[in-house]
Amino acid sequence: IPVFHDDQWGTAVITLSGVINYAYLAGRELSSLKIVINGAGAAGIRICDMLKAAGAVNIVMCDKEGVLAKNRANLTGHKARHAVETDLKTLKEALVGADVFIGVSAANVLSGEDVKTMSDFPAIFAMANPDPEIAPDEVAKALQGRQYVMVTGRSDYPNQINNVLGFPYLFRGALDVRATTINKEMKVAAADALANLACQSVPEDIKALYPNENLEFGTGYIIPKPFDRRLFVEVSYAVAEAAVKTGVARLDVDLAAYRRDLERRNAER
């Protein structure tokens, strides 16, 4: 029976999709990004795992005591696994020159002055709930005149990291092919499908549900909206395809026929 922990891997999948599209907007490869993650609990650890699975290499993690450096004596388990060789001690030091900040920690741990020290085109994923690590208004004020991407976990701001974008369709794809596990390749495929969908033109009926937002791919729209019915087809198919290709599907699946069936089922909903 496949097991999928949504607060860990679900958050990680959706976060990866956002970082993929930030990298696309920035004209960068994931491997070239300097990423700082604040919060080394279950979600932070799995976000780091997902980013590395997709090709990111320059990642510094922080917990409430500071940077996870190899020279810290109190690191064990997963924290030790993601520790890096560095002289950096604090979150503020780690942020200097960083391209991406990912927060799964606590409210108001960043200031406008902190984000000013990041790269010329930064991405701030402030996902603490209900109050983010830094408010979008504060980021806008601090980075006035600069291009940036702002992401939160809240529905009242653009670019919400919402796990409902992932787990229903991960489960749909896995169940349809009777997968024995939900492996790394299936999770990365889900993130890629989400990122690709955000790059496509949004149907008018979806735009009508969000009259106050500009749903055109760009800094204010890098992640699809939960009411986008295309998620059912695109993410489910990507997950099923990855399961088949990695040999964890129990069923012998005709992928082209499966996609047509998803489209039919989606039309009938």
PLY file of the C-alpha trace (Angstrom):
ply
format ascii 1.0
element vertex 269
property float x
property float y
property float z
element edge 268
property int vertex1
property int vertex2
end_header
0.00 0.00 0.00
1.70 3.23 -1.09
2.02 5.85 1.64
2.31 9.56 0.88
2.75 12.16 3.64
1.13 15.28 2.24
2.52 17.78 4.74
5.99 16.61 3.76
6.02 15.47 0.13
2.91 17.35 -0.96
4.35 20.65 0.13
7.66 19.69 -1.46
6.10 18.83 -4.83
4.19 22.11 -5.11
7.19 24.12 -3.93
9.41 22.46 -6.54
6.95 23.40 -9.28
7.19 27.04 -8.23
10.98 26.98 -8.12
11.08 25.36 -11.57
9.05 28.23 -13.02
11.05 30.85 -11.16
14.20 29.38 -12.71
12.53 29.50 -16.13
11.63 33.17 -15.69
15.16 33.91 -14.53
16.71 32.03 -17.47
18.57 29.77 -15.05
19.08 26.08 -14.41
18.11 24.70 -11.00
21.71 23.64 -10.52
22.84 27.27 -10.71
20.47 28.64 -8.07
21.55 29.54 -4.57
18.68 28.41 -2.35
18.14 29.04 1.36
15.56 27.00 3.30
14.50 28.21 6.73
12.86 25.47 8.76
14.47 22.05 9.03
11.44 20.08 10.14
9.53 17.50 8.12
8.43 19.90 5.37
11.78 21.64 5.04
13.71 18.38 4.85
11.47 16.98 2.12
11.54 20.24 0.15
15.32 19.98 0.19
15.11 16.34 -0.95
12.76 17.27 -3.82
14.93 20.17 -4.98
18.00 17.95 -5.01
16.10 15.22 -6.88
15.28 17.80 -9.57
18.87 19.02 -9.92
19.43 21.74 -7.32
22.84 21.53 -5.64
23.52 24.81 -3.82
21.16 24.64 -0.84
21.72 26.00 2.65
19.27 24.97 5.34
18.66 26.80 8.60
16.85 25.94 11.80
16.16 28.13 14.82
19.80 27.83 15.85
21.18 28.91 12.48
22.79 27.33 9.44
23.05 23.54 9.21
26.82 23.50 8.85
28.87 20.33 9.06
30.90 21.82 11.88
27.82 22.06 14.12
28.11 19.46 16.85
24.40 18.96 17.54
23.21 17.79 14.13
21.74 14.32 13.75
19.59 12.38 11.30
18.16 14.28 8.35
19.67 17.58 9.48
23.14 16.06 9.33
22.35 14.63 5.88
21.68 18.11 4.50
24.44 19.93 6.37
27.02 21.72 4.19
30.59 22.88 4.49
30.28 26.58 5.23
31.37 29.31 7.58
27.91 30.89 7.48
26.21 30.97 10.87
22.89 32.80 10.58
19.91 33.02 8.25
20.74 36.66 7.53
24.26 35.70 6.46
22.98 32.85 4.28
20.52 35.14 2.47
23.21 37.42 1.05
23.25 36.82 -2.71
20.65 34.04 -2.50
18.30 33.56 -5.45
15.56 31.72 -3.57
14.33 31.86 0.01
12.00 29.07 1.11
10.39 29.45 4.51
8.51 26.72 6.35
9.22 28.17 9.75
7.66 31.06 11.66
6.09 34.45 11.07
8.15 37.59 10.59
11.63 36.06 10.70
12.67 38.20 7.71
12.76 41.95 7.25
12.74 44.10 4.15
16.44 44.73 4.70
17.08 40.98 4.58
15.45 40.48 1.19
17.33 43.47 -0.20
20.56 41.48 0.24
19.35 38.71 -2.07
20.15 38.48 -5.79
18.95 41.00 -8.37
15.88 38.88 -9.21
14.97 36.96 -6.05
12.17 34.56 -5.22
10.70 34.64 -1.72
8.63 31.57 -0.78
7.30 32.68 2.62
5.01 29.77 3.44
4.48 29.91 7.21
0.78 29.90 8.07
-1.25 31.84 8.93
1.38 34.59 8.88
4.33 34.33 6.49
8.01 34.82 7.26
7.66 38.24 5.66
4.52 39.98 4.44
4.15 40.48 0.68
3.57 44.21 1.24
6.88 44.49 3.04
8.67 42.68 0.21
7.05 44.98 -2.35
8.21 48.03 -0.42
11.75 46.71 0.05
12.20 45.58 -3.57
10.49 48.52 -5.22
11.87 48.87 -8.74
13.22 45.32 -8.80
11.70 42.24 -10.39
10.93 39.45 -7.93
8.66 36.47 -7.27
6.57 36.35 -4.09
4.98 33.10 -2.92
2.99 32.34 0.24
0.80 29.60 1.63
-2.25 31.88 1.69
-5.13 32.09 -0.76
-5.49 35.87 -0.44
-2.18 36.45 -2.24
-1.04 35.31 -5.70
1.19 32.25 -6.03
-0.24 30.14 -3.23
1.53 26.89 -2.38
-1.56 24.75 -1.90
-1.22 20.99 -1.51
-4.61 20.45 -3.15
-2.77 21.05 -6.43
-0.91 17.79 -5.92
-2.22 15.00 -3.74
-5.57 14.29 -5.49
-3.82 13.82 -8.82
-0.80 12.01 -7.43
-3.22 9.54 -5.88
-5.31 9.36 -9.08
-2.31 8.49 -11.24
-0.90 6.03 -8.71
-4.23 4.27 -8.17
-5.07 4.05 -11.86
-1.89 2.08 -12.63
-1.92 0.27 -9.25
1.52 1.61 -8.34
3.39 -0.25 -5.62
4.91 3.00 -4.32
4.96 6.73 -4.96
8.58 7.17 -5.90
10.85 10.14 -6.49
10.28 10.09 -10.24
6.50 10.27 -9.82
6.81 13.25 -7.48
9.17 15.12 -9.81
6.83 14.34 -12.72
3.94 15.88 -10.78
5.98 19.03 -10.11
7.00 19.28 -13.76
3.38 18.87 -14.89
2.26 21.65 -12.54
5.03 23.94 -13.76
4.19 23.23 -17.40
0.49 23.87 -16.85
1.18 27.31 -15.37
3.03 28.23 -18.57
-0.03 27.52 -20.73
-2.83 29.94 -21.53
-5.55 29.86 -18.89
-9.10 29.14 -20.14
-11.57 31.99 -19.79
-13.82 30.06 -17.40
-10.90 29.71 -14.98
-9.99 33.39 -15.31
-13.56 34.30 -14.46
-13.16 32.63 -11.06
-10.26 34.97 -10.23
-11.39 38.37 -11.57
-8.84 40.34 -9.54
-5.79 38.41 -10.69
-3.81 38.39 -13.92
-3.53 34.71 -14.78
-0.80 35.09 -17.37
2.47 33.27 -16.81
4.90 35.58 -15.08
6.09 36.66 -11.65
2.52 36.93 -10.34
1.38 33.59 -11.73
3.89 30.72 -11.56
1.60 28.08 -10.03
-1.79 26.89 -11.39
-5.00 27.65 -9.53
-6.78 24.85 -7.62
-9.97 25.20 -9.69
-8.14 24.57 -12.97
-9.79 21.40 -14.24
-6.79 20.57 -16.42
-4.91 19.46 -13.29
-6.91 16.23 -13.31
-5.52 15.24 -16.68
-2.03 16.73 -16.69
-0.80 15.77 -13.23
-2.54 12.40 -13.06
-1.13 11.42 -16.44
2.40 12.55 -15.59
2.37 10.52 -12.38
1.01 7.41 -14.08
3.52 7.72 -16.92
6.41 7.99 -14.44
5.12 4.95 -12.56
4.99 2.91 -15.77
8.43 4.03 -16.91
10.06 3.29 -13.56
8.49 -0.16 -13.32
6.30 0.34 -10.25
2.95 0.06 -12.07
1.19 -3.27 -11.53
-1.03 -2.83 -14.60
0.06 -3.02 -18.23
-1.07 0.45 -19.26
-1.52 1.91 -22.74
-0.54 5.47 -21.84
-2.14 7.09 -24.89
-5.43 5.34 -24.11
-5.10 6.29 -20.46
-4.73 9.96 -21.34
-7.83 9.82 -23.52
-9.71 8.19 -20.65
-8.63 10.95 -18.26
-9.85 13.57 -20.73
-13.18 11.78 -21.03
-13.57 11.49 -17.28
-12.66 15.13 -16.83
-15.26 16.21 -19.39
-17.93 14.22 -17.59
-17.24 15.69 -14.14
0 1
1 2
2 3
3 4
4 5
5 6
6 7
7 8
8 9
9 10
10 11
11 12
12 13
13 14
14 15
15 16
16 17
17 18
18 19
19 20
20 21
21 22
22 23
23 24
24 25
25 26
26 27
27 28
28 29
29 30
30 31
31 32
32 33
33 34
34 35
35 36
36 37
37 38
38 39
39 40
40 41
41 42
42 43
43 44
44 45
45 46
46 47
47 48
48 49
49 50
50 51
51 52
52 53
53 54
54 55
55 56
56 57
57 58
58 59
59 60
60 61
61 62
62 63
63 64
64 65
65 66
66 67
67 68
68 69
69 70
70 71
71 72
72 73
73 74
74 75
75 76
76 77
77 78
78 79
79 80
80 81
81 82
82 83
83 84
84 85
85 86
86 87
87 88
88 89
89 90
90 91
91 92
92 93
93 94
94 95
95 96
96 97
97 98
98 99
99 100
100 101
101 102
102 103
103 104
104 105
105 106
106 107
107 108
108 109
109 110
110 111
111 112
112 113
113 114
114 115
115 116
116 117
117 118
118 119
119 120
120 121
121 122
122 123
123 124
124 125
125 126
126 127
127 128
128 129
129 130
130 131
131 132
132 133
133 134
134 135
135 136
136 137
137 138
138 139
139 140
140 141
141 142
142 143
143 144
144 145
145 146
146 147
147 148
148 149
149 150
150 151
151 152
152 153
153 154
154 155
155 156
156 157
157 158
158 159
159 160
160 161
161 162
162 163
163 164
164 165
165 166
166 167
167 168
168 169
169 170
170 171
171 172
172 173
173 174
174 175
175 176
176 177
177 178
178 179
179 180
180 181
181 182
182 183
183 184
184 185
185 186
186 187
187 188
188 189
189 190
190 191
191 192
192 193
193 194
194 195
195 196
196 197
197 198
198 199
199 200
200 201
201 202
202 203
203 204
204 205
205 206
206 207
207 208
208 209
209 210
210 211
211 212
212 213
213 214
214 215
215 216
216 217
217 218
218 219
219 220
220 221
221 222
222 223
223 224
224 225
225 226
226 227
227 228
228 229
229 230
230 231
231 232
232 233
233 234
234 235
235 236
236 237
237 238
238 239
239 240
240 241
241 242
242 243
243 244
244 245
245 246
246 247
247 248
248 249
249 250
250 251
251 252
252 253
253 254
254 255
255 256
256 257
257 258
258 259
259 260
260 261
261 262
262 263
263 264
264 265
265 266
266 267
267 268
